[in-house]
Amino acid sequence: MPRKSTSLSLDADLIARATAVGANISRAAEAGVEQDVRRVEAERWKDDITRACDLLMTGY
């Protein structure tokens, strides 16, 4: 998948710790964003399915 350069602000202490352990900050940030997006998408899907089931059960 193509990558896009972006700018973001992170806690300075966290950056220092990540650098100290040799973490790839860009990849770590990407993984965190991916995890959060998947969580929100799953919640929305669940809410949509719940609403659809409620509509079916109540006859609209």
Buried (B, 14 or more C-beta within 10 A) or exposed (E): EEEEEEEEEEEEEEEEEBEEEEBEEEEEBEEEEEEEEEEEEEEEEEEEEEEEEEEEEEEE
